[in-house]
Amino acid sequence: MNRIAAVPWLAIIAVMAASCASVKDTHSGRPTVVALKDLWGDTPATRALSYSWRIYRRQELANHLHEQLRLYFVNPGGWRSSDRRPAIVFVHGGGWGAGNPDQWFSQSRYFALRGLVAASVQYRLKSETVGIADCLADCKSAIRYLRCHATELGINPDKIVVVGESAGGHLAAALGTITEFNHPEDNLDIPAVPNILVLLNPITDLTTRWGEGLGDKAMALSPLHHISRRTPPTLLMHGDVDRVVDLRHSQAFHERMVELGRPSRLIVLPGADHAFAVFKYGPDAFVSRTVVEIDRFLAGQGYLHGQPCLKEQTR
C-alpha cells in the first residue's frame, strides 16, 4: 500500500523558540530561533561554530598528480573531540559531474547549531575517466573515514546520517543499499552504510534514462533494486512538478521500503520543482520546510531533542 504523505507547502511549520544547541540570546542565555539568512555565512547566530576539513583520501590522477578528497566540517559551539555526537553528512548533486560541497554549508551550520557534527563531502566528479561507480566509491571511503576517526572527530560512529540531493541522493541511497563498488584501498571491515538516509529528489533507478551508457552496471548501481531488510530508515522528499527527476524515483523507493517493512516516510511537496532544498536556488519556503522536516525526522529517530529552531519562511 502506498503511504505517501502529500503535504501542501502552505502547511504551518511549528517552530518553537527552544532546543538549538548552540544558538543563545546574548543577553538572557536562552535558546533562540534562526532565520535562513543567519545560516548563509558568518553571522552572530553562527559565530560560535567552528570549521575544519580533513583529507579522507589522496587520489592519484592520470598525470600522476594527486587530488585531495576532503570532508568539510562544521562543529557545534562547545564541541570537543571526546564527544559522541551524531553526525550528518551532506552529498551534493549536479548530475555526478558538477556541484561542490559548499552547496550544503548552510544546512551544515543549522544542524551544528542543533548539536550535530555536520560534514559536506567532496567526491570525484564524473568525467571521461571517472564514472558513477567512482563517485560512489569515494562516498563510501568518506563514511569509513568518519567511523575510523570517530574518536578524534567527536562523533558516534553508530549515528551517522547521510543527506543527498538529486545525483547526491542517488549516492546517498546507494550507500544504504549497494555493497559493491568499494575503493581498493578501503578497509572493508569498516562499514560504509549510514544509519539514516535522507533523500531529496533522488535518482534511485539507473535502468531509466539516467543510466544510459552504463550497460550491465545500470542495474548494479540502482539503489531501488538493492533495497533489503537492512536498508536504514529513510526520509524522502520530492516535488510533484520536478522537471528533472521524476517523482516516481522516490515513490518506487518508498513503496519497496514499505513492502519490506523498513521505516520510510515520503513527503511530496506540491508545487516544488527540482533542487527545491538548495539554498539560494530553491524558494525559501521549500528550503526551510526541508530543514525542519529533516530535523523532525531525526528527532523521531532519537538523534535530536526538542523542537526545530528555524523560523518559518514564506514565498
VOBA-1610 file (N, C-alpha, C; in pm, whole numbers, padded with zeros to 5 digits, always signed):
BEGIN
Met+00085-00120+00000Met+00000+00000+00000Met+00088+00125+00000Asn+00056+00219-00082Asn+00135+00340-00092Asn+00095+00437+00018Arg+00192+00473+00100Arg+00162+00559+00214Arg+00224+00696+00198Ile+00210+00752+00079Ile+00272+00880+00051Ile+00198+00991+00126Ala+00275+01074+00194Ala+00217+01186+00266Ala+00234+01312+00184Ala+00132+01353+00112Ala+00137+01475+00033Ala+00089+01589+00119Val+00182+01685+00149Val+00150+01792+00241Val+00167+01925+00169Pro+00067+02013+00170Pro+00078+02140+00099Pro+00194+02223+00151Trp+00257+02299+00062Trp+00369+02381+00106Trp+00326+02489+00202Leu+00197+02522+00208Leu+00149+02624+00299Leu+00131+02573+00442Ala+00155+02443+00462Ala+00137+02389+00597Ala+00227+02464+00694Ile+00175+02493+00808Ile+00249+02572+00907Ile+00364+02491+00964Ile+00484+02545+00963Ile+00598+02482+01024Ile+00600+02524+01172Ala+00574+02431+01258Ala+00567+02463+01401Ala+00708+02478+01454Val+00749+02600+01474Val+00883+02628+01523Val+00871+02692+01660Met+00929+02631+01758Met+00928+02685+01893Met+01066+02738+01925Ala+01071+02841+02006Ala+01199+02904+02041Ala+01268+02823+02148Ala+01314+02704+02109Ala+01383+02618+02204Ala+01471+02521+02130Ser+01567+02467+02201Ser+01641+02348+02164Ser+01756+02366+02068Cys+01788+02486+02020Cys+01909+02499+01942Cys+02027+02482+02036Ala+02113+02390+02004Ala+02216+02353+02100Ala+02318+02463+02123Ser+02342+02547+02019Ser+02447+02646+02033Ser+02399+02789+02016Val+02276+02811+01967Val+02227+02946+01944Val+02170+03000+02073Lys+02229+03104+02126Lys+02184+03161+02252Lys+02161+03311+02236Asp+02059+03361+02302Asp+02040+03504+02314Asp+02155+03558+02398Thr+02226+03657+02348Thr+02347+03702+02416Thr+02318+03770+02548His+02197+03813+02571His+02164+03879+02697His+02106+03782+02799Ser+02012+03699+02759Ser+01944+03612+02853Ser+02004+03472+02860Gly+02080+03429+02756Gly+02134+03294+02754Gly+02032+03190+02711Arg+01909+03233+02680Arg+01807+03137+02639Arg+01825+03100+02492Pro+01790+02976+02456Pro+01794+02939+02315Pro+01700+03028+02234Thr+01735+03052+02109Thr+01652+03135+02024Thr+01639+03069+01888Val+01561+03129+01802Val+01543+03074+01668Val+01631+03149+01570Val+01653+03087+01454Val+01734+03148+01349Val+01651+03157+01222Ala+01691+03246+01134Ala+01630+03259+01002Ala+01728+03206+00898Leu+01678+03180+00778Leu+01766+03129+00672Leu+01886+03220+00649Lys+01864+03352+00655Lys+01973+03445+00629Lys+02085+03434+00733Asp+02051+03385+00852Asp+02152+03367+00956Asp+02247+03252+00924Leu+02207+03163+00832Leu+02284+03043+00803Leu+02373+03058+00681Trp+02364+03171+00613Trp+02434+03186+00486Trp+02584+03202+00503Gly+02628+03257+00616Gly+02771+03280+00637Gly+02801+03305+00782Asp+02904+03385+00805Asp+02946+03418+00941Asp+02856+03528+00994Thr+02761+03492+01077Thr+02667+03585+01136Thr+02671+03570+01287Pro+02611+03663+01362Pro+02608+03646+01507Pro+02552+03512+01551Ala+02456+03459+01476Ala+02395+03332+01514Ala+02490+03213+01497Thr+02584+03224+01402Thr+02671+03110+01370Thr+02814+03128+01419Arg+02843+03239+01484Arg+02982+03271+01518Arg+03045+03173+01617Ala+02963+03105+01695Ala+03019+03010+01793Ala+03060+02878+01729Leu+03022+02857+01604Leu+03055+02732+01536Leu+03203+02732+01496Ser+03258+02613+01480Ser+03396+02601+01434Ser+03401+02520+01305Tyr+03501+02547+01225Tyr+03511+02488+01092Tyr+03647+02419+01075Ser+03646+02309+01002Ser+03771+02239+00973Ser+03750+02150+00852Trp+03857+02093+00804Trp+03845+01995+00696Trp+03949+01885+00717Arg+03918+01769+00662Arg+04007+01654+00667Arg+04020+01595+00527Ile+04138+01552+00493Ile+04158+01478+00369Ile+04129+01331+00399Tyr+04024+01277+00336Tyr+03991+01137+00363Tyr+04059+01042+00265Arg+04107+01095+00152Arg+04186+01013+00061Arg+04259+01101-00039Arg+04379+01061-00073Arg+04452+01125-00182Arg+04443+01033-00303Gln+04380+01082-00408Gln+04352+01001-00525Gln+04450+01033-00636Glu+04524+00932-00682Glu+04620+00955-00790Glu+04546+00978-00921Leu+04592+01076-00996Leu+04532+01111-01125Leu+04613+01049-01239Ala+04559+01060-01359Ala+04625+01001-01476Ala+04763+01060-01500Asn+04783+01187-01461Asn+04912+01253-01482Asn+05007+01232-01364His+04966+01143-01273His+05046+01104-01156His+05046+01210-01046Leu+04975+01318-01065Leu+04948+01409-00954Leu+04839+01347-00867His+04810+01410-00753His+04709+01356-00663His+04602+01461-00632Glu+04478+01417-00630Glu+04367+01502-00589Glu+04335+01471-00443Gln+04324+01575-00362Gln+04292+01559-00221Gln+04141+01566-00203Leu+04082+01455-00165Leu+03938+01450-00143Leu+03910+01481+00004Arg+03821+01576+00028Arg+03805+01631+00162Arg+03664+01617+00216Leu+03656+01616+00347Leu+03533+01635+00422Leu+03541+01770+00489Tyr+03439+01852+00471Tyr+03435+01986+00529Tyr+03341+01984+00649Phe+03393+02016+00767Phe+03319+02001+00891Phe+03271+02136+00946Val+03152+02132+01006Val+03104+02240+01090Val+03071+02178+01226Asn+03139+02226+01330Asn+03122+02170+01463Asn+03042+02264+01551Pro+02962+02209+01642Pro+02882+02293+01733Pro+02970+02373+01827Gly+02916+02481+01881Gly+02985+02552+01988Gly+03001+02458+02106Gly+03119+02460+02166Gly+03144+02372+02278Gly+03185+02231+02238Trp+03203+02207+02107Trp+03243+02075+02060Trp+03378+02036+02117Arg+03390+01907+02151Arg+03518+01851+02194Arg+03540+01719+02122Ser+03665+01684+02102Ser+03695+01559+02033Ser+03650+01438+02113Ser+03628+01455+02241Ser+03582+01345+02326Ser+03431+01325+02320Asp+03360+01413+02249Asp+03214+01399+02235Asp+03180+01272+02158Arg+03053+01230+02170Arg+02998+01122+02086Arg+02867+01172+02027Arg+02876+01271+01944Arg+02758+01334+01885Arg+02718+01260+01757Pro+02590+01259+01723Pro+02551+01214+01589Pro+02616+01303+01483Ala+02641+01245+01368Ala+02697+01320+01255Ala+02598+01322+01141Ile+02595+01434+01068Ile+02511+01445+00950Ile+02601+01483+00833Val+02595+01406+00726Val+02685+01422+00612Val+02603+01456+00488Phe+02641+01561+00419Phe+02569+01607+00300Phe+02646+01569+00174Val+02571+01515+00075Val+02629+01477-00053Val+02561+01561-00162His+02638+01645-00226His+02580+01740-00322His+02536+01671-00451Gly+02447+01739-00522Gly+02403+01693-00652Gly+02479+01763-00763Gly+02425+01748-00886Gly+02490+01808-01001Gly+02515+01707-01113Gly+02430+01604-01117Gly+02443+01506-01224Gly+02571+01425-01219Trp+02629+01411-01101Trp+02756+01341-01075Trp+02876+01414-01134Gly+02855+01507-01226Gly+02967+01571-01293Gly+02983+01718-01261Ala+02901+01771-01171Ala+02909+01912-01134Ala+02871+01924-00986Gly+02869+02048-00938Gly+02835+02073-00799Gly+02958+02070-00710Asn+02941+02116-00586Asn+03052+02117-00492Asn+03000+02115-00349Pro+03086+02083-00253Pro+03040+02064-00114Pro+02979+02187-00051Asp+03020+02308-00094Asp+02970+02426-00024Asp+02823+02455-00052Gln+02761+02379-00143Gln+02617+02393-00163Gln+02539+02361-00035Trp+02600+02288+00058Trp+02529+02241+00178Trp+02591+02294+00307Phe+02673+02399+00295Phe+02731+02457+00416Phe+02625+02522+00505Ser+02524+02584+00445Ser+02421+02649+00527Ser+02343+02548+00610Gln+02305+02436+00547Gln+02237+02331+00623Gln+02331+02272+00728Ser+02459+02262+00695Ser+02556+02213+00792Ser+02558+02304+00915Arg+02553+02434+00892Arg+02552+02527+01005Arg+02428+02506+01092Tyr+02313+02488+01028Tyr+02191+02470+01106Tyr+02201+02348+01197Phe+02243+02234+01141Phe+02244+02113+01222Phe+02359+02115+01324Ala+02464+02193+01298Ala+02565+02214+01403Ala+02505+02297+01516Leu+02423+02395+01482Leu+02353+02471+01585Leu+02261+02382+01668Arg+02213+02275+01607Arg+02126+02180+01678Arg+02206+02074+01754Gly+02340+02082+01746Gly+02423+01995+01827Gly+02490+01881+01755Leu+02466+01866+01624Leu+02529+01758+01548Leu+02664+01804+01491Val+02752+01708+01466Val+02870+01735+01384Val+02826+01722+01239Ala+02844+01829+01162Ala+02799+01829+01023Ala+02919+01825+00930Ala+02903+01756+00818Ala+03011+01746+00720Ala+02952+01748+00580Ser+03029+01802+00487Ser+02991+01801+00346Ser+03105+01735+00270Val+03070+01638+00186Val+03173+01553+00125Val+03208+01597-00017Gln+03334+01597-00046Gln+03385+01618-00182Gln+03412+01481-00243Tyr+03362+01459-00363Tyr+03392+01334-00433Tyr+03437+01368-00575Arg+03506+01274-00638Arg+03547+01297-00777Arg+03424+01315-00865Leu+03432+01408-00957Leu+03320+01434-01046Leu+03333+01349-01173Lys+03218+01309-01223Lys+03211+01225-01342Lys+03279+01294-01461Ser+03359+01216-01533Ser+03433+01269-01648Ser+03462+01152-01741Glu+03551+01172-01838Glu+03586+01064-01930Glu+03657+00951-01857Thr+03722+00983-01745Thr+03799+00882-01672Thr+03737+00845-01537Val+03635+00915-01496Val+03569+00891-01368Val+03423+00858-01393Gly+03378+00745-01341Gly+03239+00704-01359Gly+03158+00717-01232Ile+03029+00690-01242Ile+02940+00698-01127Ile+02987+00602-01017Ala+03037+00486-01057Ala+03088+00390-00958Ala+03202+00450-00877Asp+03284+00535-00939Asp+03393+00601-00867Asp+03340+00705-00769Cys+03236+00777-00810Cys+03172+00873-00719Cys+03123+00800-00594Leu+03060+00684-00615Leu+03010+00606-00503Leu+03123+00554-00416Ala+03229+00505-00478Ala+03343+00455-00402Ala+03402+00564-00312Asp+03408+00687-00364Asp+03459+00798-00283Asp+03370+00823-00162Cys+03239+00824-00183Cys+03147+00848-00071Cys+03159+00736+00033Lys+03178+00613-00012Lys+03199+00503+00084Lys+03326+00526+00164Ser+03431+00570+00097Ser+03556+00599+00168Ser+03537+00707+00273Ala+03456+00808+00240Ala+03432+00918+00334Ala+03360+00868+00459Ile+03260+00783+00443Ile+03188+00731+00559Ile+03280+00642+00643Arg+03361+00562+00576Arg+03456+00478+00651Arg+03557+00564+00726Tyr+03598+00674+00666Tyr+03691+00765+00735Tyr+03627+00818+00862Leu+03502+00860+00855Leu+03433+00910+00973Leu+03430+00806+01084Arg+03399+00685+01049Arg+03392+00579+01151Arg+03531+00547+01207Cys+03629+00544+01121Cys+03764+00511+01165Cys+03821+00619+01257His+03781+00745+01235His+03836+00858+01312His+03732+00918+01406Ala+03631+00841+01440Ala+03521+00893+01522Ala+03569+00951+01655Thr+03668+00886+01717Thr+03713+00934+01848Thr+03789+01065+01839Glu+03841+01099+01722Glu+03907+01229+01702Glu+03806+01336+01663Leu+03700+01294+01596Leu+03603+01389+01540Leu+03487+01417+01634Gly+03482+01346+01746Gly+03376+01370+01843Gly+03240+01322+01797Ile+03238+01213+01719Ile+03110+01164+01668Ile+03084+01022+01715Asn+02958+00985+01712Asn+02915+00849+01742Asn+02914+00771+01611Pro+02999+00672+01595Pro+03005+00602+01466Pro+02881+00522+01434Asp+02794+00505+01533Asp+02669+00432+01512Asp+02550+00525+01489Lys+02579+00655+01472Lys+02472+00752+01446Lys+02517+00847+01336Ile+02526+00794+01216Ile+02567+00874+01100Ile+02450+00886+01004Val+02409+01009+00978Val+02301+01041+00885Val+02364+01088+00755Val+02315+01041+00642Val+02361+01092+00513Val+02242+01154+00439Val+02262+01279+00397Val+02161+01354+00321Val+02214+01374+00180Gly+02137+01335+00080Gly+02181+01354-00058Gly+02070+01414-00142Glu+02109+01496-00239Glu+02011+01564-00323Glu+02040+01534-00470Ser+01936+01493-00544Ser+01946+01464-00687Ser+02048+01351-00710Ala+02156+01376-00787Ala+02258+01274-00804Ala+02323+01240-00671Gly+02333+01340-00583Gly+02381+01313-00448Gly+02283+01226-00372Gly+02154+01238-00405Gly+02054+01150-00347Gly+02074+01007-00394His+02114+00992-00519His+02148+00858-00568His+02264+00800-00489Leu+02369+00879-00468Leu+02487+00830-00397Leu+02453+00797-00252Ala+02371+00882-00190Ala+02329+00855-00051Ala+02249+00725-00044Ala+02153+00709-00136Ala+02072+00587-00138Ala+02159+00465-00166Ala+02259+00480-00254Ala+02349+00369-00285Ala+02432+00329-00163Leu+02472+00426-00082Leu+02546+00395+00040Leu+02464+00302+00130Gly+02334+00322+00130Gly+02247+00244+00217Gly+02200+00112+00160Thr+02232+00085+00033Thr+02174-00032-00032Thr+02274-00119-00108Ile+02380-00062-00162Ile+02468-00133-00255Ile+02600-00168-00187Thr+02636-00293-00191Thr+02759-00338-00123Thr+02881-00334-00214Glu+02862-00330-00342Glu+02974-00329-00437Glu+03031-00188-00452Phe+03133-00178-00539Phe+03194-00051-00579Phe+03265+00018-00462Asn+03361-00055-00404Asn+03444-00002-00297Asn+03582+00035-00353His+03643+00136-00294His+03777+00173-00337His+03876+00065-00294Pro+03972+00030-00379Pro+04063-00081-00346Pro+04147-00058-00220Glu+04164+00068-00179Glu+04242+00096-00059Glu+04158+00093+00069Asp+04027+00079+00057Asp+03940+00083+00174Asp+03954-00044+00258Asn+03937-00026+00388Asn+03926-00138+00481Asn+03779-00180+00485Leu+03748-00291+00424Leu+03608-00333+00412Leu+03550-00385+00543Asp+03635-00398+00645Asp+03584-00434+00777Asp+03512-00317+00843Ile+03534-00196+00793Ile+03465-00077+00844Ile+03343-00053+00756Pro+03223-00058+00812Pro+03104-00043+00728Pro+03090+00097+00671Ala+03037+00104+00550Ala+03012+00232+00483Ala+02863+00265+00479Val+02780+00180+00539Val+02635+00202+00537Val+02597+00303+00644Pro+02528+00412+00608Pro+02482+00508+00709Pro+02376+00446+00800Asn+02346+00517+00907Asn+02241+00470+00998Asn+02104+00527+00964Ile+02102+00640+00895Ile+01978+00702+00848Ile+02005+00764+00711Leu+01907+00754+00620Leu+01915+00817+00489Leu+01812+00928+00478Val+01852+01039+00417Val+01759+01146+00379Val+01782+01173+00232Leu+01680+01148+00151Leu+01694+01155+00005Leu+01604+01264-00049Leu+01663+01364-00112Leu+01591+01480-00164Leu+01591+01474-00316Asn+01474+01468-00375Asn+01455+01444-00519Asn+01565+01354-00576Pro+01576+01232-00522Pro+01687+01144-00559Pro+01664+01069-00689Ile+01772+01035-00755Ile+01770+00938-00865Ile+01791+00801-00802Thr+01694+00713-00812Thr+01706+00582-00746Thr+01713+00465-00843Asp+01686+00490-00970Asp+01681+00381-01067Asp+01758+00419-01193Leu+01874+00357-01213Leu+01956+00387-01329Leu+01924+00299-01449Thr+01819+00216-01435Thr+01771+00144-01554Thr+01679+00235-01636Thr+01663+00358-01594Thr+01591+00461-01668Thr+01690+00539-01754Arg+01647+00653-01807Arg+01735+00733-01892Arg+01862+00778-01819Trp+01857+00780-01684Trp+01973+00826-01608Trp+02092+00731-01619Gly+02067+00608-01661Gly+02175+00512-01671Gly+02219+00482-01812Glu+02183+00567-01907Glu+02221+00544-02045Glu+02373+00530-02057Gly+02417+00428-02126Gly+02559+00406-02146Gly+02625+00322-02038Leu+02549+00287-01933Leu+02608+00209-01824Leu+02606+00059-01851Gly+02521+00015-01943Gly+02511-00127-01973Gly+02468-00207-01851Asp+02540-00315-01823Asp+02506-00402-01711Asp+02520-00333-01576Lys+02598-00226-01571Lys+02618-00156-01444Lys+02495-00077-01401Ala+02403-00052-01494Ala+02285+00027-01460Ala+02206-00037-01347Met+02181-00165-01357Met+02110-00235-01251Met+02194-00242-01123Ala+02322-00271-01140Ala+02410-00284-01023Ala+02422-00154-00945Leu+02406-00040-01014Leu+02420+00091-00950Leu+02284+00154-00915Ser+02177+00077-00923Ser+02043+00130-00894Ser+02002+00097-00751Pro+01999+00196-00661Pro+01959+00168-00522Pro+01822+00101-00511Leu+01729+00137-00599Leu+01594+00082-00594Leu+01597-00070-00597His+01688-00128-00672His+01691-00272-00693His+01779-00345-00590His+01822-00272-00488His+01906-00334-00385His+01853-00307-00244Ile+01733-00255-00233Ile+01674-00234-00100Ile+01655-00370-00033Ser+01688-00376+00094Ser+01675-00501+00168Ser+01619-00472+00307Arg+01606-00575+00385Arg+01558-00558+00523Arg+01664-00497+00614Arg+01780-00464+00558Arg+01885-00396+00633Arg+01901-00250+00591Thr+01822-00206+00495Thr+01832-00067+00450Thr+01793+00027+00564Pro+01871+00132+00587Pro+01845+00221+00702Pro+01710+00294+00690Pro+01655+00338+00803Pro+01536+00424+00800Pro+01559+00542+00706Thr+01456+00575+00630Thr+01472+00672+00521Thr+01361+00776+00519Leu+01402+00902+00501Leu+01310+01011+00471Leu+01333+01052+00327Leu+01225+01055+00247Leu+01232+01103+00109Leu+01146+01228+00095Met+01197+01327+00022Met+01119+01446-00011Met+01135+01472-00161His+01023+01502-00227His+01025+01520-00373His+00914+01616-00412Gly+00941+01701-00508Gly+00839+01792-00559Gly+00752+01723-00664Asp+00624+01760-00668Asp+00534+01695-00764Asp+00540+01757-00903Val+00621+01863-00920Val+00640+01919-01054Val+00788+01919-01091Asp+00862+01822-01039Asp+01004+01810-01069Asp+01021+01779-01218Arg+01089+01868-01288Arg+01107+01853-01432Arg+01239+01785-01468Val+01316+01746-01368Val+01445+01683-01392Val+01443+01535-01353Val+01407+01508-01227Val+01399+01371-01177Val+01254+01341-01145Asp+01197+01244-01213Asp+01055+01212-01195Asp+01025+01168-01052Leu+00911+01212-01002Leu+00865+01175-00868Leu+00864+01025-00847Arg+00848+00948-00953Arg+00839+00803-00940Arg+00966+00741-00881His+01079+00811-00892His+01202+00760-00831His+01187+00750-00680Ser+01126+00850-00619Ser+01103+00847-00474Ser+00988+00755-00438Gln+00883+00760-00516Gln+00767+00676-00487Gln+00803+00528-00488Ala+00877+00486-00589Ala+00913+00344-00600Ala+01003+00301-00486Phe+01097+00387-00447Phe+01187+00354-00336Phe+01106+00340-00207His+01018+00435-00182His+00935+00430-00062His+00847+00306-00059Glu+00785+00276-00171Glu+00695+00160-00175Glu+00771+00030-00149Arg+00892+00019-00203Arg+00970-00102-00179Arg+01013-00111-00032Met+01047+00000+00028Met+01081+00001+00170Met+00962-00048+00253Val+00844+00002+00221Val+00724-00037+00295Val+00696-00186+00277Glu+00713-00235+00155Glu+00693-00379+00128Glu+00781-00466+00217Leu+00903-00419+00243Leu+00997-00497+00322Leu+00990-00465+00471Gly+00895-00380+00508Gly+00878-00348+00649Gly+00984-00255+00704Arg+01049-00177+00618Arg+01152-00084+00663Arg+01093+00053+00688Pro+01143+00126+00789Pro+01091+00260+00818Pro+01117+00355+00702Ser+01011+00415+00652Ser+01025+00506+00538Ser+00913+00609+00543Arg+00949+00733+00513Arg+00848+00839+00502Arg+00873+00915+00373Leu+00770+00934+00296Leu+00779+01012+00173Leu+00691+01134+00186Ile+00752+01251+00168Ile+00678+01378+00168Ile+00681+01433+00026Val+00564+01448-00033Val+00552+01508-00166Val+00516+01654-00148Leu+00596+01742-00207Leu+00575+01885-00193Leu+00503+01941-00316Pro+00376+01974-00301Pro+00303+02030-00415Pro+00366+02162-00462Gly+00388+02172-00592Gly+00442+02295-00650Gly+00594+02303-00649Ala+00663+02204-00592Ala+00809+02209-00584Ala+00872+02149-00708Asp+00970+02219-00763Asp+01047+02171-00878Asp+01177+02109-00827His+01265+02077-00918His+01390+02011-00881His+01478+02105-00800Ala+01561+02047-00713Ala+01657+02121-00631Ala+01589+02222-00539Phe+01470+02191-00494Phe+01392+02282-00409Phe+01460+02309-00276Ala+01552+02221-00233Ala+01611+02232-00100Ala+01743+02307-00098Val+01795+02347-00215Val+01927+02409-00222Val+01916+02558-00189Phe+01995+02603-00091Phe+01996+02745-00052Phe+02027+02833-00173Lys+01956+02944-00181Lys+01974+03044-00285Lys+01939+02992-00424Tyr+01873+02876-00430Tyr+01824+02821-00556Tyr+01677+02786-00543Gly+01645+02701-00448Gly+01506+02671-00421Gly+01438+02786-00348Pro+01305+02798-00358Pro+01232+02901-00284Pro+01252+02884-00134Asp+01259+02997-00062Asp+01283+02992+00082Asp+01183+02903+00155Ala+01059+02904+00110Ala+00957+02823+00177Ala+00992+02674+00171Phe+01041+02629+00058Phe+01076+02488+00044Phe+01209+02456+00113Val+01303+02550+00108Val+01431+02528+00175Val+01410+02511+00325Ser+01334+02603+00384Ser+01311+02596+00528Ser+01227+02475+00564Arg+01129+02443+00482Arg+01044+02327+00509Arg+01130+02199+00511Thr+01225+02190+00418Thr+01310+02072+00411Thr+01393+02058+00538Val+01456+02168+00581Val+01539+02164+00702Val+01456+02120+00822Val+01337+02176+00835Val+01253+02144+00950Val+01206+01998+00945Glu+01172+01949+00827Glu+01127+01809+00817Glu+01241+01713+00849Ile+01362+01744+00804Ile+01476+01660+00840Ile+01497+01662+00991Asp+01489+01781+01050Asp+01503+01796+01195Asp+01401+01707+01267Arg+01276+01714+01226Arg+01172+01635+01292Arg+01194+01485+01274Phe+01237+01446+01156Phe+01262+01304+01131Phe+01375+01253+01221Leu+01482+01331+01233Leu+01593+01290+01318Leu+01553+01289+01465Ala+01469+01382+01504Ala+01420+01381+01642Ala+01340+01254+01668Gly+01260+01214+01571Gly+01181+01092+01585Gly+01267+00967+01595Gln+01390+00975+01543Gln+01482+00862+01549Gln+01575+00870+01670Gly+01557+00974+01751Gly+01638+00990+01872Gly+01772+01057+01850Tyr+01791+01123+01734Tyr+01918+01188+01705Tyr+01919+01335+01748Leu+01802+01394+01764Leu+01787+01532+01809Leu+01682+01536+01918His+01684+01644+01996His+01586+01661+02103His+01523+01799+02092Gly+01398+01810+02134Gly+01329+01937+02128Gly+01277+01969+01990Gln+01238+02095+01974Gln+01175+02140+01851Gln+01276+02204+01756Pro+01246+02206+01625Pro+01332+02279+01530Pro+01344+02426+01571Cys+01453+02487+01531Cys+01474+02628+01570Cys+01496+02716+01447Leu+01431+02683+01337Leu+01439+02764+01216Leu+01306+02835+01195Lys+01312+02966+01173Lys+01191+03044+01151Lys+01123+03001+01022Glu+00990+03001+01027Glu+00912+02970+00908Glu+00934+03076+00802Gln+00951+03030+00678Gln+00967+03122+00565Gln+00843+03111+00477Thr+00815+03218+00405Thr+00705+03218+00310Thr+00759+03255+00173Arg+00679+03224+00072Arg+00722+03255-00064Arg+00730+03404-00086
//
